[in-house]
Amino acid sequence: MANPPHTPPADTRVNPLSDFLVALQFLTVSPSFIKRTFTASELGRSTAYYPLVGGLIGGLLWLANRGLDLWFPDMLRAALVLGLWIIITGALHLDGFLDSCDGLLGGLTPKSRLEIMKDERVGAFGFSGGVILLLVKFSALAATAPTSPALILAPTLSRACMTLAIYAYPYARIQGLGKAIKDRTGLVQVSLAGLIALAVAWFAAGLYGIVLLLVAVLLTWIFTLFCLRRIPGLTGDTYGALNESIELAILLLAVALRFGVLP
């Protein structure tokens, strides 16, 4: 890991419910329960609850998947679930994935890659990467059993990995929202996020859930290693790309398990 552990600034106004609501509003299109601008400390502490928000997203997707399976064939069910998935998250992570594809794959120098990632326009790599991501996600959803816990595990484990990456690896820019969140994410947040992910993984899939959690952590290391070879640190966009990549990997592993590719 590239950064030594650090402790976020002390804040005597810690409120777990408030921190969870911050995470919920930040990561989804939920109603505005907190009708004010979030403080940097709240945003940092809220990373502890990222996998809990992921579990809620996954639970809604799992219920929708089960319900839609009663009425529609697999292809249409998958398309509707994927659309709901994007709507719930406000395409936040998808946008980061597109920007990361453009910057990490298209730039010639670390500086130019960071500049490309800040550009709101979508380039050829971003467009192509987004199409491939959505096609593979759609195909995996269509091939996944309607009762599979993958829809619960994918958004949960991916967001736990986001918290891990925020804490463990350097940030590429000297300021910005992502930097403020990183500076206030400490060992407490990573530990709580890990415990939540572990509990959801065990509850949803038992031993296989734990194995998938370990695989997700390994993939996080591989993903961040690639990023750090291209830019001097992670960014908000790469956090989103990491999330999308882990979600896709969990879905693909679920398909492999269903069709006997894996024991």
C-alpha positions as CSV (number, residue, x, y, z in Angstrom):
1,M,0.0,0.0,0.0
2,A,1.3,3.3,-1.0
3,N,0.3,5.5,1.9
4,P,1.0,5.1,5.6
5,P,-2.0,4.8,7.9
6,H,-3.3,8.2,9.0
7,T,-5.9,9.3,11.4
8,P,-8.6,11.8,10.3
9,P,-9.1,15.0,12.2
10,A,-11.1,14.6,15.4
11,D,-14.7,15.6,15.3
12,T,-16.9,15.7,18.4
13,R,-20.1,15.8,16.4
14,V,-20.0,12.2,15.3
15,N,-23.5,10.9,14.5
16,P,-23.6,7.4,12.9
17,L,-27.1,7.9,11.5
18,S,-26.1,11.2,10.0
19,D,-23.0,9.8,8.5
20,F,-25.0,6.9,7.0
21,L,-27.5,9.4,5.5
22,V,-24.6,11.3,4.0
23,A,-23.3,8.2,2.3
24,L,-26.8,7.3,1.1
25,Q,-27.4,10.8,-0.4
26,F,-23.9,10.9,-1.9
27,L,-24.0,7.5,-3.6
28,T,-27.6,7.3,-4.7
29,V,-30.5,9.5,-5.8
30,S,-32.3,9.1,-2.4
31,P,-34.3,12.0,-1.1
32,S,-32.4,14.8,0.6
33,F,-32.7,13.8,4.3
34,I,-29.9,16.3,5.1
35,K,-30.8,19.6,3.5
36,R,-27.5,21.3,3.7
37,T,-24.0,21.1,2.3
38,F,-22.1,18.2,3.8
39,T,-18.9,19.0,5.8
40,A,-15.6,17.4,4.8
41,S,-15.6,15.4,8.1
42,E,-19.0,14.0,7.4
43,L,-18.0,13.0,3.9
44,G,-14.9,11.3,5.2
45,R,-16.7,9.4,8.0
46,S,-19.5,8.4,5.7
47,T,-17.1,6.1,3.8
48,A,-17.6,3.6,6.6
49,Y,-21.1,3.1,5.4
50,Y,-20.5,2.8,1.7
51,P,-20.9,-1.0,1.8
52,L,-24.1,-0.6,3.8
53,V,-25.5,1.6,1.1
54,G,-24.3,-0.9,-1.4
55,G,-26.2,-3.6,0.5
56,L,-29.4,-1.6,0.3
57,I,-28.9,-1.0,-3.4
58,G,-28.3,-4.7,-3.8
59,G,-31.4,-5.7,-1.8
60,L,-33.6,-3.5,-4.0
61,L,-32.1,-4.9,-7.2
62,W,-32.5,-8.5,-5.9
63,L,-36.2,-7.9,-5.1
64,A,-36.7,-6.2,-8.5
65,N,-35.0,-9.1,-10.2
66,R,-37.1,-11.7,-8.5
67,G,-40.3,-9.7,-9.3
68,L,-39.5,-9.1,-12.9
69,D,-38.6,-12.7,-13.4
70,L,-42.3,-13.6,-12.8
71,W,-43.4,-11.4,-15.8
72,F,-40.6,-11.1,-18.3
73,P,-38.0,-13.2,-20.1
74,D,-34.4,-13.1,-19.0
75,M,-33.2,-10.6,-21.6
76,L,-35.9,-8.0,-20.8
77,R,-35.5,-8.7,-17.1
78,A,-31.8,-8.0,-17.3
79,A,-32.3,-4.8,-19.2
80,L,-34.8,-3.5,-16.7
81,V,-32.7,-4.4,-13.7
82,L,-29.6,-2.7,-15.3
83,G,-31.6,0.4,-16.0
84,L,-32.8,0.5,-12.4
85,W,-29.3,0.0,-11.2
86,I,-28.1,3.0,-13.2
87,I,-31.0,5.2,-12.0
88,I,-30.6,4.4,-8.3
89,T,-26.9,5.4,-8.4
90,G,-27.5,8.4,-10.7
91,A,-24.9,7.0,-13.1
92,L,-22.3,8.4,-10.6
93,H,-19.8,5.5,-10.9
94,L,-20.5,5.0,-14.6
95,D,-19.5,8.5,-15.3
96,G,-16.2,7.9,-13.4
97,F,-15.7,4.8,-15.4
98,L,-16.1,6.6,-18.7
99,D,-13.7,9.4,-17.7
100,S,-11.2,6.9,-16.4
101,C,-11.2,5.0,-19.7
102,D,-10.5,8.2,-21.6
103,G,-7.8,9.4,-19.3
104,L,-6.0,6.2,-18.3
105,L,-6.0,4.7,-21.8
106,G,-5.8,7.9,-24.0
107,G,-3.2,10.2,-22.4
108,L,0.5,10.3,-23.1
109,T,1.7,11.6,-19.8
110,P,0.4,11.5,-16.2
111,K,-0.5,15.2,-16.4
112,S,-2.3,14.9,-19.7
113,R,-4.3,11.9,-18.4
114,L,-5.5,13.8,-15.4
115,E,-6.5,16.7,-17.6
116,I,-8.4,14.4,-19.9
117,M,-10.2,12.9,-16.9
118,K,-11.4,16.4,-15.9
119,D,-12.9,17.0,-19.3
120,E,-16.7,16.5,-19.2
121,R,-16.7,15.3,-22.8
122,V,-16.7,11.6,-23.6
123,G,-13.9,10.4,-25.9
124,A,-13.5,7.2,-28.0
125,F,-12.1,5.2,-25.1
126,G,-14.8,6.3,-22.8
127,F,-17.6,5.6,-25.2
128,S,-16.2,2.2,-26.2
129,G,-15.5,1.2,-22.6
130,G,-19.0,2.3,-21.5
131,V,-20.6,0.2,-24.3
132,I,-18.6,-2.8,-23.4
133,L,-19.2,-2.5,-19.7
134,L,-23.0,-2.2,-20.1
135,L,-23.2,-5.0,-22.7
136,V,-21.2,-7.4,-20.4
137,K,-23.2,-6.4,-17.3
138,F,-26.5,-6.9,-19.3
139,S,-25.3,-10.3,-20.5
140,A,-24.2,-11.4,-17.0
141,L,-27.5,-10.3,-15.5
142,A,-29.4,-12.3,-18.2
143,A,-27.3,-15.3,-17.5
144,T,-27.5,-15.1,-13.7
145,A,-30.1,-17.0,-11.8
146,P,-33.0,-14.8,-10.6
147,T,-32.3,-16.0,-7.0
148,S,-28.6,-15.4,-7.2
149,P,-27.1,-13.3,-4.3
150,A,-24.7,-11.7,-6.8
151,L,-27.0,-8.7,-7.1
152,I,-26.6,-8.1,-3.3
153,L,-22.9,-8.9,-3.2
154,A,-21.8,-6.8,-6.3
155,P,-22.8,-3.3,-5.0
156,T,-21.8,-4.2,-1.4
157,L,-18.3,-5.5,-2.1
158,S,-17.5,-2.9,-4.7
159,R,-18.3,0.0,-2.3
160,A,-16.3,-1.6,0.5
161,C,-13.4,-1.7,-2.0
162,M,-13.9,2.0,-2.7
163,T,-13.5,2.7,1.0
164,L,-10.3,0.6,1.1
165,A,-8.9,2.4,-2.0
166,I,-9.7,5.8,-0.6
167,Y,-7.8,5.0,2.6
168,A,-4.9,3.0,1.3
169,Y,-3.7,4.8,-1.8
170,P,-2.6,8.3,-2.6
171,Y,-4.8,10.9,-4.2
172,A,-3.6,12.3,-7.5
173,R,-4.6,15.9,-7.0
174,I,-3.7,18.4,-4.2
175,Q,-7.3,19.5,-3.7
176,G,-10.9,18.7,-4.6
177,L,-13.8,16.7,-3.1
178,G,-12.0,13.4,-3.4
179,K,-9.0,14.8,-1.6
180,A,-11.2,16.1,1.3
181,I,-12.8,12.7,1.6
182,K,-9.5,10.8,1.6
183,D,-8.0,13.1,4.2
184,R,-10.8,12.3,6.6
185,T,-11.0,8.5,6.0
186,G,-9.1,6.6,8.6
187,L,-8.7,3.1,10.0
188,V,-12.0,3.3,11.8
189,Q,-13.9,3.8,8.6
190,V,-12.0,1.0,6.7
191,S,-12.5,-1.4,9.6
192,L,-16.3,-0.7,9.9
193,A,-16.7,-0.9,6.1
194,G,-14.9,-4.2,6.1
195,L,-17.0,-5.6,8.9
196,I,-20.2,-4.6,7.1
197,A,-19.0,-6.1,3.9
198,L,-18.1,-9.3,5.7
199,A,-21.5,-9.6,7.4
200,V,-23.4,-9.0,4.2
201,A,-21.2,-11.5,2.3
202,W,-21.7,-14.2,4.8
203,F,-25.4,-13.5,5.2
204,A,-26.0,-13.5,1.4
205,A,-23.7,-16.4,0.3
206,G,-21.9,-18.0,3.2
207,L,-18.4,-19.2,2.4
208,Y,-18.7,-18.2,-1.2
209,G,-19.5,-14.7,-0.2
210,I,-16.3,-14.5,1.9
211,V,-14.3,-15.9,-1.0
212,L,-15.8,-13.3,-3.3
213,L,-14.9,-10.6,-0.8
214,L,-11.3,-11.7,-0.9
215,V,-11.3,-11.8,-4.7
216,A,-12.7,-8.2,-4.7
217,V,-9.8,-7.1,-2.5
218,L,-7.3,-8.7,-4.8
219,L,-8.9,-7.1,-7.8
220,T,-8.7,-3.7,-6.0
221,W,-5.0,-4.1,-5.6
222,I,-4.6,-5.1,-9.3
223,F,-6.8,-2.1,-10.4
224,T,-5.0,0.4,-8.3
225,L,-1.6,-0.9,-9.4
226,F,-2.6,-0.2,-13.0
227,C,-3.8,3.3,-12.1
228,L,-0.7,4.2,-10.2
229,R,1.4,3.2,-13.3
230,R,-0.5,5.7,-15.3
231,I,-1.2,8.6,-12.9
232,P,0.4,9.6,-9.5
233,G,-2.6,8.6,-7.5
234,L,-6.3,7.8,-7.5
235,T,-9.1,10.3,-8.2
236,G,-12.9,10.4,-7.8
237,D,-13.2,9.1,-11.3
238,T,-11.0,6.1,-10.6
239,Y,-13.0,5.3,-7.5
240,G,-16.1,5.1,-9.7
241,A,-14.2,3.0,-12.2
242,L,-13.1,0.7,-9.5
243,N,-16.7,0.3,-8.3
244,E,-17.9,-0.6,-11.8
245,S,-15.1,-3.0,-12.3
246,I,-15.7,-4.9,-9.1
247,E,-19.4,-5.1,-9.7
248,L,-18.8,-6.5,-13.1
249,A,-16.3,-9.1,-11.8
250,I,-18.8,-10.3,-9.1
251,L,-21.5,-10.8,-11.8
252,L,-19.1,-12.7,-14.0
253,L,-18.0,-14.9,-11.2
254,A,-21.7,-15.6,-10.4
255,V,-22.3,-16.7,-14.0
256,A,-19.2,-18.9,-13.9
257,L,-20.4,-20.6,-10.7
258,R,-23.9,-21.1,-12.2
259,F,-22.6,-22.8,-15.3
260,G,-20.0,-24.9,-13.6
261,V,-16.9,-23.2,-14.8
262,L,-15.8,-22.9,-11.2
263,P,-16.2,-25.6,-8.6
